Every structure is written in structure tokens, then in C-alpha cells.
Amino acid sequence: MAKTIMIVDDEEDIRTTVKTILEKAGYNVIAAVNGDDCLSKIAEAKPDLILLDIMMPGTPVKDIVPKIKGTKIAYLSVVRVGEAEKEDLLKSKNIVDFIQKPFGINKLVESVKKIVGE
């Protein structure tokens, strides 16, 4: 059975591109436009992994992450982050990776496969 990945990003082109890439790799993909949209969809969607943009309008991501229980999260970030800040961001036990934008197609698919155990 295909794993379900949720992409949460306020940029439509990123959501569309990631959705297309992951669907071609055999995943079910759900898109959310921000953290609040993610929280409203997560209960019925039950994703195996959430790819979460680190900077979006609306409720800050740091306030969204603690509300997500039992689902792995990988941050997506266009902002260069120092090692100390990255360590701080990865402290939550369900944060499992940090994927830097722009990312290559192969890097994205490899990261997702590794995280969901394929």
C-alpha cells in the first residue's frame, strides 16, 4: 500500500511540483496551504510524513509542530540555516529531516524513501 505524504507550503508552485514528483514515485500526496490547513486535514488524512515549509504566513510553524502527534515531519526551507539553529529545529522528536530548497528531484525522493522506510 502506498505511503501518504502531506506537503505543507504556502507557495502553490512548490506544492504542485512536490506533489507531482512524489506521485510519480508512487506516493499518495495531500497538499495543505499552511499550518492551520495541515492541522485541519491531518485527522482524516493520517499521513506517514509531513513535508513542512519552515516559514509560512499564519500560525508560526513552531506552534504547529507540537500539535502534530505521531507523524514524522521533515522541514523544507529556502532559508540557509546554521548548524546550531538546525539542531534547535530538529529537537522535537517527530522532526526527522531538514530538506534545503531548492532540492533536486532525486534528493527529495531519496529523502522521503529513507524517512518512510522504503
C-alpha positions in Angstrom: 0.0 0.0 0.0 1.3 3.4 -1.0 2.5 5.7 1.8 0.8 9.1 2.2 2.8 12.3 2.2 1.4 15.7 3.1 3.1 18.7 1.6 2.5 22.0 3.5 3.8 25.1 1.7 2.2 28.5 1.1 3.7 28.6 -2.4 1.5 26.9 -5.0 4.3 26.1 -7.4 6.2 24.2 -4.6 3.1 22.3 -3.6 2.4 21.4 -7.2 5.9 20.4 -8.1 6.5 18.3 -4.9 3.1 16.6 -5.4 3.9 15.7 -9.0 7.3 14.4 -8.1 6.1 12.2 -5.2 3.0 10.9 -7.1 5.3 9.8 -9.9 7.4 8.0 -7.3 4.2 6.1 -6.2 3.1 8.1 -3.1 -0.3 9.4 -2.2 0.0 13.1 -1.7 -2.1 15.6 0.1 -1.4 19.3 -0.1 -2.1 22.0 2.6 -1.5 25.7 2.2 -0.4 26.5 5.7 0.0 25.1 9.2 -3.7 25.6 10.1 -4.8 23.8 6.9 -2.4 21.0 7.8 -3.9 20.6 11.2 -7.5 20.5 9.8 -6.6 17.9 7.2 -4.3 15.7 9.3 -7.0 14.0 11.3 -8.7 12.4 8.3 -5.6 12.1 6.1 -3.3 10.3 8.5 -0.1 10.9 6.5 3.1 8.9 7.0 5.2 12.0 6.6 4.6 15.7 6.5 6.9 17.9 4.4 6.5 21.3 6.2 7.7 24.6 4.9 9.5 26.3 7.8 8.4 29.8 7.0 4.7 30.5 6.2 2.2 33.1 6.9 -0.4 32.4 9.7 0.2 30.4 12.8 4.0 30.0 13.2 5.4 26.6 12.4 6.9 26.4 15.9 3.4 26.5 17.3 2.1 23.9 14.7 4.7 21.2 15.3 3.8 20.4 18.9 0.2 19.8 17.8 1.2 17.1 15.3 1.4 13.8 17.2 2.7 10.5 15.9 3.6 11.7 12.4 7.1 12.2 11.1 7.9 15.7 9.9 10.7 17.0 7.5 11.2 20.7 7.3 11.5 22.3 3.9 13.4 25.6 3.9 14.7 28.1 1.4 16.5 29.9 4.1 20.0 28.9 4.8 20.1 27.7 8.4 23.3 27.4 10.6 24.1 24.1 12.3 23.2 25.4 15.7 19.8 26.6 14.5 19.2 23.4 12.6 19.9 21.4 15.8 17.4 23.5 17.7 14.8 23.0 14.9 15.4 19.2 15.0 14.8 18.9 18.8 11.2 17.8 18.5 11.2 14.0 18.4 8.9 13.8 15.3 11.2 16.2 13.2 13.3 13.7 11.3 14.9 15.7 8.5 15.7 19.1 7.1 15.5 19.5 3.3 17.0 22.6 1.8 15.2 24.3 -1.1 15.9 24.2 -4.0 16.2 20.5 -3.9 16.8 18.0 -6.8 14.1 15.5 -7.7 16.3 12.5 -6.8 17.3 14.1 -3.4 13.7 14.7 -2.5 12.6 11.2 -3.4 15.6 9.6 -1.7 14.9 11.6 1.5 11.3 10.6 1.5 12.0 6.9 0.9 14.6 6.9 3.7 12.2 8.6 6.2 9.2 6.4 5.5 11.3 3.3 5.5 11.2 2.2 1.8 
